Amino acid sequence: MLAMRLVTLVVVMLIVGVVALVTGHGRELVGALSLVGSGAMLGMPFYYDVKKVVTTNGTANTLSTHFRFLTVANQMVARFMGLYGAARFGTAGGAVLKLIRAGTAGTGGTSQTPAKRNPNARAADTTALDDATTITAGATPVTHLSVGVAQTGGMGGWVALEQDHAPAMLPNGGANGNMEIGSLANSASVTVEVTAEFQEN
């Protein structure tokens, strides 16, 4: 697949070069080179992350939702590539981060702009919201990931081994275009630093 993308890149660059020579419009060539630099011409994914210090539910072993994600119309497929948590708590015990797809997308939350891993990348299309304001979880949840975190410290995490291993969100929102991240712990009100990574391609 990469070889085909490279061939496509070479062909496009040749066409742009000819256009630039014939018309004298060198800007087209510069624009194509900038796309190559960002990875767009190679079909390479763009990577983003969201993060927040969250507090697990005030009742032990009860799920709280901290993030929700929703795709927009006609965007690229979004895939979750990593989920990590590091707790800061004085009582030993276990906590879990869950990546959940809802049959009906949840509501609420405060918009968070996903951070670009590469500063030259385009802005993410995927909508991300965190629990700075209350999130109401979606109906009919299906859990894709459960990541263990020690309450007294020590990061727990998960990474996708390749693209098709990653839980994906399809364009246009709805049942196949949403995800949520929640937590529960066997102590009440555990502080956890959560980071989620996703790509768009």
N, C-alpha and C positions, 0 to 999 in steps of 0.2 A: 504493500500500500504506500509506504514511504517513497519507494522508487517511482511509482506512478505520479505521486505528488511532485517529485523533483522534476520529472519529465514535463509535467504541466507547467511548472514554474519556468523552466528553460524556454518552452514554447512561448509563453506569455511575455517573458522578458525580450525574446527576439522580436515579437510583434511590436511591442512598445518601442523597442530600439529603432525599428524601421520607421514607425510613425514619427518618432522624434527626429530622425534624419530627414525624412521627406518633407515634413511640415515645419521643421525648425522649432517644434514645441518640446523643449527639453523638460518641461515641468512634468509631463506624463511619465518620463523615465524616473525622475526624482520621486514622484508619488508611488510608483511601483516599488522602488527600492525601500521606501519607508514602510510599505506593507510587508515586505520581506523581513525587515527588521523587527516588526511586531509579531511575526509568525502567521499572519493572516493568509498569505499566499500559499503557504505550505499546509494549510488546514490544521495547524497546531492549535491545541486548546489554550484558552486563557484561564488563568488561575486566580482565585479570590479567597479571602477568608473573612469570617465574622468572629467576634469574640466579646465576652462579657463576664464580669464577676457576678455570679448568681447565688441565690440562697435557696436551698431545697425547702420543701414544704414544711410548715410549722408543725405538722403531724407526721410522725415517723412512718416510713413505708407508704407514703402517699405521693402520687405523681404530680409534679408541677411542670407546666410548659413554659420554656424560657425563650425559644425562638420559633418562628414559623417562616416558611419560604413559599413563594408562589411565582410561577412562570407567567410571562406576559405573552400576548399574541405573536406568533411567528418568530419567536426567538430561537436561539440555538438550544440544543439539549443541555441541561445542567446535570452534572453528576457529582455526588459527594465522594471526595477522595480521602478525607481524613476527619476523625472526630477525637478530641483529646480533652481530658479534664484533670485538674490538679486541685485537691481540696486543702483547706486550711482550717483544721478543727482540733480541739483538745481531747476528744473522746474517740478511742479506737472503734472502728466499725467499717461497714461497707456502704458505698454509694454506687449508683448505676446511672449512666447517661443513656438515653434511648433515642434512636432516630426512627421516626414514625411517619408513615404515610396514611393520611386520613381519606376515607371514602368521600367525605364532604369537607372541604377546606375549612379551617378554623377562622376565627375573627379576632380583631383587636390587635394590640401591640403598637410599638413605636418604631418607625422606619429607621433602619440602620444601613448606611451605605457600605456595601462590601468593599474591603480594601484590596487593591490590585497587588498581586505578588510581584508583577513586573510593572514598574511605573509607566512604561510605554504602552501597556495594554489598553484596550478600550474599556469603558465603564461597563460593569455588569448589567445585563438585562434583568436578571432574576431579582425579584422583590424580596428583601429580608426585613423582618420585624423582630424586635426583642421585647422582653417583658418589663421595660421601663414603665409601660402601662399594661394592664392585665390582658393576657391572651386567653381566649376561650378555645380550648382544644376542639379539633374537628371530630365529626362522628365516624364510627366504624373504623377505628384505628388498626393498622397492621404494622407491627414492629419489625424493622429491617435490621437494626443493630442494637445490642446491649453491651455497653462498655463499662467494665468495673473500675472503680476509683476508691483508693484507700482514704478513709476520712481524715487520717492524721498526716497525709502527705504522700508523695510518690505518684507521678503522673500515670494515668491509665489512658490508653489510646487504641485506635484502629486505623489502618490505612488500606486502601484498595490496592490489590495486586496489579490490576490493569483495568482498562476502561469498562469492560462489560462486567467486571466484578463490583463496580460502584453503583449504589442505588441511584437511579436516574429520575429526573423530572422532565416530562415531555412539555413541549410548548403549549400555550393556551390555558394554563391553570387547570382547574377541575380536579377530578379524582387522581389523574396521572401526572398532574403538574404541581403538586404541593408536598411539603415535608414539614415536620415539626421536630424539635429537640426538647426533650424533657428530662427530669431527674427525679430520683427518689433515693432515700437513704434510711438506714435503720436507726439514725438519730434525727432529731428535729432541727431544722434551720442550720444546715451545714453550708459553709461558704465554699464555693467551687468556682475556679476559673475555667471557663469553657471556650474552646476554639474549634470551629468547624471550617474545613476547607472544601471548596467545590471548584469545578471547572465548567466552562461553557465551550462547546465545540459543535 
